[in-house]
Amino acid sequence: MTSVAHYPLDPCRADLGEKIYAGLCSLVPEGTTPSLSAIEIGRLLEQPPDSKMGDYALPCFRFAKDTRKKPSEVAESLASTLATSGWLDKCQTVGAFLNIFTNKEMLAKTTIPNSLSGDWFSLMAKNVSNNQCRVMIEYSQPNTHKEFHVGHGRNVCLGNALVRLFRYCGYNVLAANYYGDDGAHIARILRYVKAHKLVAPKEHRGEWLGQIYVKAGQEFSAATDEEKQKITAQISEVHRDIETKHGETFKLWENTRQWSLDDFSEIYKWLDVNFDILFYESELTEESQATVSEYLKKGTFIEDQGAIGVDLKPYKLGFCILRKSDGNTLYATKDLALAKRKFENYKIDRSIYVVADEQNHHFRQVFKVLELMGFAQAKLCYHLSYGMVVLPEGKMSSRDGTSVTFNSLKSLMLIRLGEILKKYEHDWQPAEIAETAQRLCDGAIKYGMISTDPSKEIVFNLEDWLSFEGNSGPYLMYSYTRTKSILRKASEQGFKASSDKPELLTEASEHDLLRYIYDINTVVAVACEHYKPSSVAIHLFYMCKSFNRFYADVSVLKADSDDLRSARLALIQSFANALSTGLSLLGIVAPERM
C-alpha cells in the first residue's frame, strides 16, 4: 500500500532549507546533528502576515532542544551566520522568528516565464509517489425523497474542491457519491403519499417529496397515541415492501427515487460536478448482512444481548452495534460493507469521506472496526468533518421545514445578480449576461462554502456572498476580469507581455504579487495534505488584494519604458494564469469581462 506522500519543496524553500540546516549544524553540540532535515526545515517556513517582515518566517522553537539555546538566540545566531547567496537576500529577527527576504531577481526570473508557459501549474502532477496512490473521495451523499438544501451544497463544494486538489497534486483519484435511497424516512414519505392519495406535480418532484417529509412529520406529531401506532405499523409495512421489492409500493419507491436522482443530477450539472462511481444504500443490504456473518464467524464481531457488533470500549469508542437483535443492520454496517467493496473491488489506498461533523463518532467507530477487520487501508481512511450551514436565526432542519433548498438559494442569487448586471443590457447580448450571472452565482456559492475552515459553521448571508468587495467569490472573479480588461487594452495599443526582462520588477508591490504567484503550488500541496481547500481560497483572496495594490501603485500601460511595460504586462498575465488555476481548483470559472 502506498503511504501518504509529502509534497516536494519548491526551489526557493529547498535552497533556504539547505542553508538553515547548515547553519544549525554549526550551532548543535559537537557529534550531533539537527533533528530536522533540510527538507523538513523548508516545510516549516511560513509566510508573515505583513510583507514588510519578509517573504518567509522561520519559527525557531523547534531548534531549542537541539542547540541547547533559547529560540531567540537560535534566530540571532542564524541571522548572523547564514550566507546571503542564491535565494537568500537578507535575514532579520523578531523574537524567536527568523524573517527571511528572498532575492527579487531570482523570484521574478523563476516565476514569470514558468507561469506564462503554464509549466508552474503542472509541476505537482508529476509527483511520482502520488501517482501511485489510488484515492477515493466520497462526497455529497444526499438522501433521496428529501430536499437538496444549502447544507448539502457545502458538502458538494468541499468534496469537488478536494477531488480537484488531489488531482492537481498527482494522485489517482476516484470521485464517488453514496445515495441514501433506503431508510425509515422514505417509508414515512411514501406511506403519507399513499394514505392521502397524493398526485405529484409535473416539475420539481424531488423537492415536492421533501415537502411531504415535513408534512408527514407534522401529521405524526399531531396524532393521538392510537393513531401513532397505526401510522407506525403502516410505515413498517411500506418499508418491508420496499426491502422485499414487493408490488405497487416498490414501484412507487422506484419512481419517486428517480425523481430525486433526476433533481440531484440537475444540480450537479449546474455546479459542473461529476462522479466516477455511484453507490446506493439500497444495494448494500445483502452485503451488510453477509459482512456481519463473515466476521462473526471469524471472531472479530461478537454477540451481546442478542445484538452483534464490536466491543470498542478498550479504545474509548463504546460498543459498535452492527446487527440489531431484530436482525436489521445499521448505517455503520453498510459503511463497513461499502468500505470493503471499495478496498477489494477498486483497490483503494486512501479513502476520504466528506460528511458533516454530526457523524464524527460514527466514523471513529467505522475506521477502528475496519482496522480490526484486517484492512491496512483503515490507517489511511479520513473523515473530512465540516460544520453546518446555518441561518442567522439558527440551524436549518429538513424535518421542521426550516431548511433553504439549494435551488431557492440559486434563484435568489440569480435574481440579485440580474439586477446588478442590468446596466449592461444595452451593450451585451442576453446570452452573455445570463452566462455571466450563472458564473458569478456559481462562484459566489462555491467560494462561500469553501473559504471558511471546514471545522467551523457557516452563517449564510446573501449580501456578503454576492459582494464585489472583500472576501467573496465575486471579488476574486472581478479581479480576474480586471486583468483581462487591462490585457485587451494593451493589445489594442500594440503592447505585448514579455518575460525577457523580469528583473525590472523591483517595486515592493510587484515583489509581493510575485511571491503569492510563486507560492501557489506549496499552498495547494499543504491544503491537500491537510484536507483544507479553504487554505487555497484564502491564498487567492490575499493574492487578489496584492494585485489590486500593485495596480494602484504602479503605471502599467504608461510605464517609464517599453521593457518595463512588457514586464508588468507579463506579471499581470502571470497573475491571471495563477488566479484562473486557483479558482479552477475550487470549481470556479470566472467571466471574461464584467
C-alpha positions, -999 to +999 in steps of 0.1 A: +000+000+000+013+035-009+020+057+021+010+093+024+034+113+002+050+146+014+049+174-011+082+183-029+098+216-020+100+244-045+135+257-054+133+286-030+123+266+001+148+238-009+176+263-010+167+281+022+162+247+040+197+237+030+212+269+042+194+269+075+203+232+081+240+241+075+236+270+099+221+247+126+249+222+122+273+248+135+251+255+165+244+220+178+268+203+202+298+185+185+290+150+174+253+157+169+231+168+140+198+188+139+168+166+145+150+180+114+163+175+078+168+203+053+135+193+036+116+194+069+131+228+078+120+240+043+084+229+051+085+249+084+088+282+065+057+304+070+045+335+052+045+365+075+012+384+077+030+416+065+054+415+036+075+442+053+085+414+077+100+393+049+090+367+024+092+338+049+095+334+086+111+305+104+099+298+140+130+287+159+112+270+188+118+235+173+156+241+175+160+250+211+164+214+223+190+205+195+211+236+201+205+240+239+198+277+232+168+299+236+147+302+204+155+339+202+193+331+205+189+305+177+173+331+155+200+357+162+228+332+155+212+321+122+207+357+111+244+364+116+258+332+101+236+324+070+253+332+037+234+357+016+235+339-017+212+321-041+176+327-030+186+343+003+190+381+002+190+391+039+177+380+074+162+398+103+150+386+137+118+393+156+120+374+189+121+337+182+114+342+145+139+344+117+125+366+090+139+359+055+139+382+025+145+365-009+164+376-039+139+397-060+156+390-093+156+352-088+119+353-078+110+372-109+131+352-133+117+319-119+081+329-116+073+349-148+085+325-175+071+294-158+037+309-150+034+324-185+041+290-201+019+272-176+047+249-165+045+261-130+009+248-127+017+213-138+047+205-115+026+189-088+010+164-112+045+149-118+049+137-082+056+100-089+048+088-054+014+104-055+007+090-090+010+055-075-016+062-047-053+055-055-076+077-036-114+076-034-132+107-022-168+101-013-189+132-010-224+147-014-244+116-002-278+131-003-309+112+009-334+106-018-370+118-011-356+148+007-348+183-005-313+192-015-307+221+008-279+246+014-261+223+038-258+197+011-242+225-010-213+228+014-206+191+011-206+191-027-184+222-029-159+208-004-158+174-020-155+187-055-126+210-045-108+182-026-110+160-058-095+188-078-067+194-052-058+158-051-057+155-089-036+187-092-011+171-068-008+140-090-030+115-071-050+088-089-085+100-078-119+084-080-148+107-071-177+088-055-212+096-044-233+074-020-270+080-023-291+074+008-320+057-010-331+034+018-344+040+053-374+048+075-377+084+063-386+071+028-411+047+041-427+076+061-430+097+030-444+070+008-469+059+034-481+096+036-484+097-002-504+065-003-526+074+026-536+107+012-536+096-024-514+125-035-506+133-071-471+147-077-466+179-097-450+177-132-419+196-122-396+198-092-410+165-079-379+158-059-384+189-039-421+181-035-411+148-018-390+169+007-421+189+015-441+157+020-414+147+045-422+178+066-459+172+064-456+136+074-436+146+104-462+172+114-490+147+110-473+122+132-465+148+159-502+159+160-516+123+161-530+106+192-512+076+206-535+052+189-531+070+156-493+069+160-494+032+165-514+028+133-491+051+113-460+033+127-474-001+116-482+013+081-446+027+078-432-007+087-453-024+061-442+001+034-406-004+045-409-041+043-425-039+008-396-018-004-369-041+010-387-072-004-392-054-037-429-062-035-458-049-055-471-013-061-452+001-031-419-010-046-428+005-079-438+038-062-404+037-044-386+032-078-404+061-094-401+086-066-364+076-061-358+085-097-374+119-092-349+127-065-320+114-085-330+135-115-332+166-094-298+159-079-283+154-114-296+188-125-279+204-095-246+186-102-248+196-138-253+232-129-224+231-105-202+212-130-197+184-106-190+149-118-187+115-102-167+085-114-187+060-093-222+060-078-231+038-048-266+033-035-275+024+001-303+001-011-277-021-029-258-028+003-284-046+024-273-081+015-236-073+015-241-058+050-257-089+064-230-111+047-202-090+062-217-094+097-220-131+093-185-134+079-167-115+107-189-130+134-176-164+122-140-151+123-145-139+158-139-102+150-176-094+158-193-107+189-229-113+201-241-092+231-277-094+244-289-106+210-272-079+190-240-084+171-212-058+170-177-049+181-165-041+216-146-008+211-146+002+248-108-005+251-105+023+225-130+045+244-154+042+215-182+021+232-199-009+216-205-006+179-238-024+170-238-038+135-268-061+136-297-053+160-315-081+179-344-079+154-319-088+126-317-053+110-284-037+101-274+000+108-257+028+089-223+016+103-229-019+089-235-005+054-204+018+057-183-013+065-197-032+036-191-003+013-155+002+025-149-035+020-162-031-016-140+000-021-109-018-010-115-051-027-131-040-060-115-007-066-081-013-049-082+019-029-051+030-009-067+060+007-104+066+014-118+100+022-153+107+034-167+143+033-195+142+059-209+167+084-194+168+120-226+152+134-210+118+122-176+122+140-182+094+164-197+072+137-166+074+116-142+069+145-160+036+152-161+026+115-124+032+109-114+013+141-137-017+131-121-017+096-087-019+113-098-048+134-112-065+103-077-065+090-078-038+064-044-020+062-061+009+044-080+017+076-050+037+087-054+060+057-092+065+060-100+101+067-133+118+077-133+154+065-157+167+091-173+200+084-196+224+103-232+231+093-245+259+072-269+279+095-292+309+090-287+340+112-318+328+132-303+293+138-299+258+125-319+245+095-339+214+096-355+193+068-379+177+093-391+210+106-393+227+072-368+254+081-341+244+055-333+266+025-332+245-007-303+248-030-325+257-059-341+285-040-307+298-030-296+297-066-328+316-077-324+343-051-288+349-062-296+349-099-323+375-093-300+397-074-272+393-100-297+401-127-303+434-111-266+441-108-259+432-145-289+451-158-267+481-166-250+460-194-282+451-212-277+477-240-240+466-246-241+429-241-261+401-257-287+385-234-268+352-236-236+368-222-255+384-194-271+351-185-237+333-186-220+359-165-248+358-139-245+320-138-207+321-133-209+347-106-237+328-088-218+295-091-185+312-079-203+330-050-218+298-037-186+277-041-163+303-026-188+310+003-189+273+010-152+267+008-134+298+021-144+291+058-123+264+076-143+231+073-144+227+111-164+259+115-200+267+110-211+290+081-236+316+089-252+322+055-255+359+044-267+365+008-253+401+006-218+392+018-215+363-006-225+385-036-204+414-026-178+426-052-156+439-023-139+419+005-135+382+009-160+368-016-162+349-049-173+379-070-143+399-057-119+372-069-137+369-102-138+407-107-100+408-101-096+382-129-118+402-153-098+433-145-067+416-158-084+406-190-096+442-195-060+455-190-046+430-214-072+438-240-064+475-238-027+467-241-033+446-272-054+473-288-025+497-284+000+472-298+017+463-264+027+428-255+037+409-224+073+397-223+094+376-200+126+389-214+134+413-185+115+402-154+144+416-133+129+451-139+101+442-115+117+457-084+089+476-068+077+463-034+042+457-047+055+438-077+076+416-055+047+410-032+025+398-060+052+376-074+056+359-040+019+350-040+021+336-075+052+316-068+038+301-036+006+287-051+019+252-055+030+249-019-003+263-007-022+237-028+001+209-016-004+218+021-041+222+016-043+188+000-023+171+028-045+187+055-078+184+036-084+222+037-095+237+004-101+269+025-064+275+025-063+278-012-094+302-012-077+325+014-044+325-005-063+335-037-080+363-017-048+378-005-032+373-039-060+394-054-056+421-027-019+421-036-027+425-073-051+454-067-024+471-046+001+466-073-022+481-100-029+511-078+008+516-070+024+515-105+016+525-140+013+497-165+004+510-199+022+543-192+053+527-177+086+546-180+100+523-207+088+497-232+107+469-214+091+478-180+056+479-195+062+445-211+074+431-178+044+444-160+020+431-186+038+397-181+032+400-144-005+407-149-007+377-173+011+355-147-013+366-121-043+359-143-030+324-150-024+317-113-058+330-103-075+311-131-057+279-120-065+285-083-102+292-090-105+261-111-093+241-081-123+255-062-145+246-092-149+282-103-147+297-138-146+335-139-163+355-166-140+371-193-155+405-186-177+422-161 
